[in-house]
Amino acid sequence: MADTDIYKTLNQPRPWSNLNAFQSDPLLGDLTRSLGKPLREEFDAIGRYVTSPDAQELAQMANTSLPQLKTHGPAGERLDVVSFHPAWHALMRRSMASGLHSLLWEPPRDADSKSKAHKLRAVRVFLTAQLECGHLEPLSSTSASLAVLAAAPQLRDEWAPKILSRKYDSTNRAQNQKASATVGLAIAEKQAGSDMRALATKAHRVSEGVYRLSGHKWFVSAPMSDAFIMLADVDGKPGCFLVPRLLDEGRGNALRYQRLKDKLGLRSNAAAEVEFSDAFGFLLGPPDGGLRTILDMLTLMRLDSAVIASGLMRAAVAEATHAARGRKVAGRTLVVQPLMMRVLADLALDVAAAGALSFRLAESFDRARDSAEEAAYARVMTPVTKYWTTKIAPAVVAEAMEAMGGNGFVEDRPIARHYRDAPGLAMHDGGGNLMALDLRRVVEHGGELFEAVFQVIARDLGASGGKIVELLRAAMALCKSDESAARIFVEQLALAAGAAELYRLGAGRIADAFLETRLAAGWRSTYGMLDTRFDPSYIVELLFPEVD
């Protein structure tokens, strides 16, 4: 009996594997249709890989065989190393070979690579997130680190060749002895939380650009990175530093690992608590300008968080839709039954808008240098897109898991890992309230930027644009007068911009359904309440077509 017959006999869906994540995604098809053949072939290869049984097994092993901390060696010497399962290294090796950490900074290979670097990288990250999100964290911070290293040209010249190398090197050696280097982020402190000014870490000047740092960092992601970007107090003001893990001669840089966090999700990537006394740090930017210096890095990582969340949601709803097509209840497949179809369609609308909005943000990063309108869009929509995509991800994955029933609630299926990973994406690089407050600062100090964004939204929304923009202006005024209303404005702006981008992409019927059910409808807190005017089967089949 063929394997497919076994699944039919058992009334169970086939495993969600060998289903090309690129070819089966109409949104990606539309976004990349004008690209050259080599790029599309590369995306196709990633799409095949991320759903392959071998890759899925690597992802599962990396998340079940967790990183282990070794603080001391057999003679009592300090080691402060974290060992990872070979599956983690395999994931890192593949993604670094794809350039997820380096693409933004490499010399362009062609016209598309030059003008669409952020967007093309976002496609790769979006697809890879459908496999495993934990290993994307060090790749995101490594890529973004070059934005802050630009503040110290000599350091950038020293570190950039190793950071840009696509040859993964996990050996425990100083960066000057390695084929490549990764860079982590270490700014959170236990007493400060999201308040980056309330620093207990102190930096004392040794010589020009060289400081000694002493303090504690509460969350150090990817603790085997070759260096970390840190904030430390310099005479009462935050300074930004590059802190190597090992010094050039190979000895440790006084970073003492206390323990690894026992995290709910994103478990393949370790997060450590680290103490240090008289660790060498190299100043990036002016000694009192750390917050300004690190902002570009955080901005790039927030774009990544939005793209990763969108890819994770896409994978979860694709798996749930696939399962509904492979299981029957009362003689009919689940996918054709009215309630299930309506739930899946409702989920598909959010997934489509999240993906469209994330890629639109990446596009604005590419165009910001040459367009004031796009620069305004990038500044305003970064916290908005990061907020909305990462906020809806846990609810989307939970509903998709429920659609699979008990099959989704076991660790055998990828969706269980996505469910555990989803909440962590909202907390990275600033949680929801921080994103809302960031937007409110723009309202208070750069309100003119919103007119440019409103113009884009109104233009793409068409006939309904003027009315919706008036609603957004009212929400912005409320946000300005009442800090507690900031989330309302963020969400309404995200929904309007998501609908606008769907219209711009030509997904009119999808955009109609999204706009009416999200902005025009009354309050709702669960999925499956799509108005009967919208055909749920059309939405599901268009956005999640069946793959043989």
C-alpha positions in Angstrom: 0.0 0.0 0.0 1.3 3.4 -1.0 2.1 5.9 1.8 -0.6 8.3 0.6 -3.1 5.4 0.8 -2.1 4.8 4.5 -2.9 8.4 5.3 -6.3 8.2 3.6 -7.1 5.0 5.4 -6.1 6.6 8.8 -8.0 9.8 7.9 -4.8 11.7 8.6 -3.1 14.5 6.6 0.3 13.7 5.1 3.2 15.4 6.9 3.7 19.0 6.0 6.9 18.6 4.0 8.2 18.7 0.5 5.7 21.5 -0.2 7.8 24.4 -1.8 7.2 27.4 0.5 8.1 29.8 -2.4 6.1 28.2 -5.2 3.0 27.8 -3.0 2.9 31.5 -1.9 1.1 33.7 -4.4 2.2 36.9 -2.6 5.9 36.0 -3.0 5.1 35.1 -6.6 3.7 38.6 -7.2 6.5 40.3 -5.4 9.3 38.6 -7.3 7.8 38.1 -10.7 9.8 40.9 -12.2 13.1 39.7 -10.8 15.8 37.9 -12.9 15.8 34.1 -13.2 18.8 33.5 -11.0 17.2 35.2 -8.0 13.9 33.4 -8.5 15.8 30.1 -8.7 17.6 30.9 -5.5 14.2 31.6 -3.8 12.8 28.4 -5.2 15.8 26.4 -3.7 15.2 28.0 -0.3 11.5 27.2 -0.6 12.2 23.6 -1.3 14.7 23.3 1.5 12.7 24.8 4.3 9.9 22.2 4.0 12.2 19.3 3.3 12.2 16.4 5.8 15.9 16.8 6.4 15.6 20.5 7.2 12.5 19.9 9.4 14.5 17.3 11.3 17.3 19.7 11.9 14.9 22.3 13.2 13.4 19.8 15.6 16.7 18.6 16.9 18.1 22.1 17.4 15.1 22.9 19.6 15.0 19.7 21.6 18.8 19.3 22.2 19.3 22.6 23.9 22.5 24.6 24.2 24.6 23.8 27.3 26.7 26.2 29.3 30.2 25.2 30.5 31.5 27.8 32.9 34.7 25.9 34.0 37.1 23.4 32.7 38.5 20.3 34.4 41.3 22.3 36.1 38.9 24.9 37.4 39.8 27.4 34.7 37.1 29.7 33.3 35.7 28.6 30.0 32.4 30.5 29.6 31.4 28.7 26.5 28.0 27.4 25.2 27.9 24.3 23.2 25.2 23.8 20.6 23.8 20.7 18.9 25.2 19.9 15.4 21.8 20.6 14.0 22.1 24.3 15.1 25.5 24.5 13.4 23.9 23.0 10.2 21.2 25.6 10.2 23.6 28.4 10.8 26.0 27.1 8.1 23.2 27.0 5.5 21.7 30.4 6.4 25.2 32.1 6.4 25.9 30.6 3.0 22.7 32.2 1.8 24.0 35.5 3.1 21.2 36.3 5.6 23.8 38.2 7.7 25.7 39.9 4.9 23.4 40.7 1.9 22.7 44.3 2.9 26.4 45.1 2.9 27.8 43.1 0.0 28.7 44.7 -3.4 25.6 44.3 -5.5 25.6 41.5 -8.1 23.1 43.1 -10.4 20.7 46.0 -10.6 18.1 44.2 -8.5 20.5 43.5 -5.7 21.6 47.2 -5.7 18.1 48.8 -5.6 16.2 46.1 -3.7 18.7 44.8 -1.2 16.4 45.0 1.9 13.4 43.5 0.0 15.4 40.6 -1.5 16.9 39.8 1.9 13.4 40.0 3.4 12.2 37.3 1.0 15.0 35.0 2.2 14.4 35.7 5.8 10.6 35.2 5.4 11.2 31.8 3.8 13.8 30.7 6.3 11.5 31.7 9.2 9.1 29.1 8.0 11.7 26.5 9.0 13.2 27.7 12.3 13.4 31.1 13.9 15.9 30.7 16.7 19.0 30.7 14.5 17.8 33.8 12.8 18.4 35.9 15.9 22.3 36.0 15.7 22.1 36.5 11.9 19.8 39.4 12.4 22.0 41.1 15.0 25.1 40.4 13.0 23.7 42.0 9.9 22.4 45.0 11.8 25.7 45.4 13.7 27.4 46.9 10.6 25.0 49.9 10.9 26.6 50.8 14.3 30.1 49.9 13.3 29.9 52.6 10.7 30.3 55.0 13.7 33.9 53.8 14.1 35.5 53.4 10.7 38.7 51.8 12.0 36.7 49.1 13.9 34.5 48.6 10.9 37.5 48.0 8.6 38.8 45.5 11.1 35.6 43.6 11.7 33.6 43.9 8.5 35.5 41.3 6.4 34.9 38.6 9.0 31.2 39.7 9.5 30.6 39.6 5.8 32.2 36.2 5.3 29.7 33.5 4.3 31.8 30.7 5.7 30.4 29.8 9.0 33.1 29.3 11.7 31.9 28.1 15.1 35.4 27.6 16.6 36.1 29.2 20.0 38.9 31.5 18.8 39.5 35.3 18.6 37.9 36.8 15.5 41.3 37.6 13.9 41.9 33.8 13.8 38.5 32.9 12.3 37.0 32.6 8.9 33.9 34.6 10.0 32.5 36.4 12.9 29.0 37.0 14.4 27.9 39.9 16.6 25.2 39.7 19.3 23.2 42.3 21.2 23.6 42.8 25.0 21.7 45.9 26.2 19.1 44.6 28.7 19.8 45.0 32.4 17.7 43.5 35.2 17.1 46.8 37.0 16.3 48.8 33.8 14.1 46.6 31.6 13.3 48.7 28.5 14.7 51.9 30.0 18.0 52.1 28.1 19.1 55.2 30.1 18.9 53.5 33.5 22.3 51.7 33.1 24.2 50.1 35.9 27.0 49.1 33.6 29.8 51.6 33.8 32.5 52.4 31.2 35.8 54.0 32.2 38.1 55.4 29.5 41.5 53.8 29.1 42.7 55.5 26.0 41.2 57.0 22.8 38.2 54.9 21.9 39.1 52.2 24.4 37.2 51.7 27.7 36.9 49.2 30.5 33.3 48.0 31.2 32.0 46.6 34.4 28.4 45.5 35.0 25.8 42.9 34.2 23.6 42.1 31.2 20.3 40.3 31.8 19.7 38.9 28.3 22.6 38.2 26.1 21.3 36.5 23.0 23.6 34.2 21.1 26.3 34.2 23.8 28.9 32.5 21.5 28.9 35.5 19.2 32.4 36.8 18.6 31.4 40.3 20.0 28.5 42.1 21.4 27.0 45.6 21.0 26.5 47.0 24.5 25.4 50.2 26.1 27.3 51.5 29.2 27.2 54.6 31.3 29.9 57.1 30.4 29.9 60.0 32.9 26.1 59.8 33.3 25.2 59.3 29.7 24.8 56.1 27.6 27.7 55.2 25.3 27.7 52.4 22.7 30.5 49.8 22.6 31.7 46.8 20.7 32.8 44.2 23.3 34.7 41.2 21.9 34.1 37.9 23.6 37.8 36.9 23.2 40.7 39.3 22.8 43.1 39.1 19.9 45.5 36.9 21.7 42.7 34.4 22.4 42.1 35.0 26.2 38.7 35.8 27.5 37.5 39.3 27.8 36.3 39.0 31.4 32.7 38.0 30.4 31.5 35.6 33.1 28.5 33.6 32.1 26.2 32.9 35.1 23.4 30.8 33.6 21.4 30.3 30.4 17.7 31.4 30.4 15.2 28.5 30.4 13.1 30.1 27.6 9.6 29.3 26.6 10.4 29.4 22.9 13.2 30.2 20.4 15.0 27.5 22.4 17.6 26.6 19.8 19.3 30.0 20.5 20.8 30.5 24.0 20.3 33.6 26.0 22.7 34.1 28.9 23.1 36.3 32.0 26.6 37.8 32.0 28.7 39.6 34.6 31.9 41.4 33.7 34.5 43.5 35.4 37.1 45.5 33.4 36.1 44.0 30.1 37.6 45.9 27.1 35.0 47.7 25.0 35.6 49.9 21.9 33.6 53.1 21.6 31.1 53.4 18.7 30.2 57.0 18.1 30.4 59.8 20.6 30.6 58.8 24.3 27.3 60.5 25.1 25.5 59.4 21.9 25.0 55.7 22.5 21.2 55.7 22.1 21.5 57.5 18.7 24.3 55.2 17.6 22.4 52.0 18.4 19.1 53.1 16.9 20.0 52.1 13.4 20.8 48.6 14.6 17.5 48.3 16.5 15.6 49.6 13.5 17.0 47.0 11.2 16.3 44.3 13.7 12.7 45.5 14.1 12.2 45.0 10.4 13.6 41.5 10.7 11.2 40.7 13.6 8.3 41.8 11.5 9.4 39.7 8.5 10.1 36.6 10.7 6.7 36.9 12.4 5.1 37.1 9.0 6.9 34.0 7.8 6.1 32.1 10.9 2.4 32.9 10.5 2.5 31.9 6.9 4.0 28.5 7.9 1.4 27.9 10.6 -1.6 28.7 8.5 -0.2 26.8 5.5 0.2 23.7 7.8 -3.3 24.1 9.2 -4.8 24.5 5.7 -2.9 21.4 4.5 -4.2 19.4 7.4 -7.8 20.5 6.8 -7.5 19.3 3.2 -6.2 15.9 4.4 -8.8 15.0 7.0 -12.5 14.2 6.8 -15.3 14.7 9.3 -18.8 13.4 8.5 -17.7 12.3 5.1 -16.4 15.7 4.0 -12.9 17.2 4.1 -12.6 19.7 6.9 -11.5 22.4 4.5 -14.9 22.6 2.7 -16.9 22.7 5.9 -18.4 26.2 6.4 -17.0 27.1 9.9 -13.6 25.7 9.2 -13.4 27.5 5.8 -14.4 30.7 7.4 -11.7 30.4 10.2 -9.0 29.6 7.7 -10.0 32.4 5.4 -10.0 34.9 8.3 -6.5 33.8 9.3 -5.4 34.0 5.7 -6.4 37.7 5.5 -4.1 38.6 8.4 -1.3 36.5 7.0 -1.5 38.2 3.6 -1.7 41.7 5.2 1.2 41.0 7.5 3.4 39.7 4.7 2.5 42.5 2.4 3.1 45.2 5.1 6.5 43.7 6.0 7.7 43.6 2.5 6.4 47.1 1.9 8.5 48.3 4.9 11.6 46.6 3.5 10.9 48.3 0.2 10.8 51.7 2.0 14.2 51.0 3.5 15.6 50.5 0.0 14.1 53.8 -1.3 14.5 56.0 1.7 17.8 57.5 0.6 16.3 58.8 -2.6 12.8 59.7 -1.5 11.6 61.8 1.4 8.2 60.1 1.2 9.8 56.7 1.6 12.1 57.9 4.4 9.0 59.1 6.3 7.3 55.8 5.6 10.3 53.8 7.0 10.5 55.9 10.1 6.8 55.9 10.9 5.9 52.3 9.8 8.9 50.5 11.5 7.4 50.5 15.0 3.9 50.1 13.6 4.7 47.0 11.4 6.9 45.4 14.1 4.1 46.0 16.7 1.2 44.6 14.6 2.9 41.6 13.0 4.4 40.3 16.2 1.3 41.0 18.2 -1.0 39.0 16.0 1.4 36.1 15.5 0.6 34.2 18.8 -3.2 34.5 18.1 -2.8 33.4 14.5 -0.6 30.4 15.3 -2.9 29.4 18.2 -6.0 29.5 16.0 -4.2 27.5 13.3 -3.1 25.0 15.9 -6.7 24.6 17.1 -7.9 24.1 13.5 -5.6 21.0 13.4 -7.0 19.7 16.7 -4.9 17.4 18.7 -2.6 16.8 15.8 -1.4 20.4 16.2 -0.9 20.1 20.0 2.0 17.7 19.8 5.7 18.3 19.3 5.8 16.1 16.3 4.4 18.9 14.1 6.3 22.1 13.2 3.3 24.2 14.3 4.0 23.4 18.0 7.4 25.0 17.7 5.9 28.0 15.9 3.4 28.4 18.8 6.2 28.5 21.4 8.4 30.9 19.3 5.7 33.4 18.4 5.5 35.4 21.7 9.2 36.0 21.8 9.2 37.9 18.6 7.1 40.7 20.1 9.6 41.1 23.0 12.7 41.3 20.8 14.2 44.8 20.3 11.4 46.5 22.2 7.9 45.1 23.2 4.5 46.4 22.2 4.4 49.4 24.6 7.9 50.5 23.5 6.8 50.4 19.9 3.7 52.4 20.7 5.7 55.0 22.7 8.2 55.2 19.9 5.4 56.1 17.5 4.1 58.7 19.9 7.5 60.4 20.0 7.2 60.8 16.3 3.7 62.3 16.8 5.1 64.8 19.2 8.3 65.7 17.5 7.9 64.8 13.8 4.2 65.0 13.1 4.9 66.2 9.5 6.1 62.7 8.6 2.6 61.3 9.0 1.2 63.5 6.2 3.6 61.8 3.8 2.5 58.3 5.1 -1.2 59.3 5.0 -0.7 60.4 1.4 0.7 57.0 0.5 -2.1 55.2 2.3 -4.9 57.4 0.8 -3.4 56.9 -2.7 -3.3 53.2 -2.4 -6.7 52.8 -0.7 -8.4 54.6 -3.6 -12.0 55.7 -3.0 -12.0 55.0 0.7 -8.7 56.5 1.3 -9.8 60.0 2.3 -12.3 58.8 4.9 -9.8 56.4 6.5 -7.1 59.0 6.6 -9.4 61.3 8.5 -10.0 58.5 11.0 -6.2 58.1 11.3 -5.8 61.8 11.9 -8.4 61.6 14.7 -6.6 58.6 16.3 -3.3 60.5 16.0 -4.7 63.5 17.8 -6.0 61.2 20.6 -2.6 59.6 20.8 -0.9 63.0 21.1 -3.2 64.1 24.0 -3.4 60.7 25.7 -0.4 58.4 25.9 -2.6 55.5 26.8 -4.2 55.7 23.4 -1.0 55.0 21.5 -1.8 51.4 20.9 -5.1 52.3 19.3 -3.3 54.6 16.8 -0.6 52.0 16.1 -3.1 49.3 15.3 -5.4 51.4 13.2 -2.4 52.7 11.2 -1.2 49.1 10.7 -4.5 47.9 9.5 -5.0 50.8 7.1 -1.4 50.4 5.7 -1.9 46.7 5.4 -5.1 47.1 3.4 -3.4 49.8 1.3 -0.5 47.6 0.4 -2.9 44.7 -0.6 -4.7 47.1 -3.0 -1.4 48.3 -4.4 -0.4 44.7 -5.1 -3.6 44.2 -7.0 -5.3 41.9 -4.4 -8.5 43.9 -4.6 -11.0 41.3 -3.3 -8.6 40.2 -0.5 -8.0 43.9 0.4 -11.8 44.5 0.4 -12.4 41.7 2.9 -9.4 42.7 5.1 -10.4 46.4 5.1 -14.1 45.9 5.9 -13.6 43.2 8.6 -10.7 44.9 10.3 -11.4 48.7 10.1 -15.1 49.0 9.2 -16.4 46.2 11.4 -17.1 46.3 15.2 -14.8 44.9 17.8 -14.0 41.2 17.6 -11.5 39.1 19.5 -11.4 35.8 17.7 -11.2 34.4 14.1 -14.0 33.0 12.0 -16.4 36.0 11.9 -15.8 36.9 8.3 -18.9 38.5 6.8 -20.9 36.2 4.5 -20.5 38.7 1.6 -16.9 37.5 1.3 -16.3 34.0 -0.2 -14.0 32.2 2.2 -13.2 29.4 -0.3 -11.9 32.0 -2.8 -9.7 33.6 -0.1 -8.2 30.3 1.0 -7.7 28.9 -2.4 -6.1 32.1 -3.7 -3.7 32.7 -0.7 -3.1 29.0 0.2 -3.5 27.1 -3.0 -3.4 23.3 -2.8 -0.1 21.8 -3.7 0.2 18.3 -5.1 
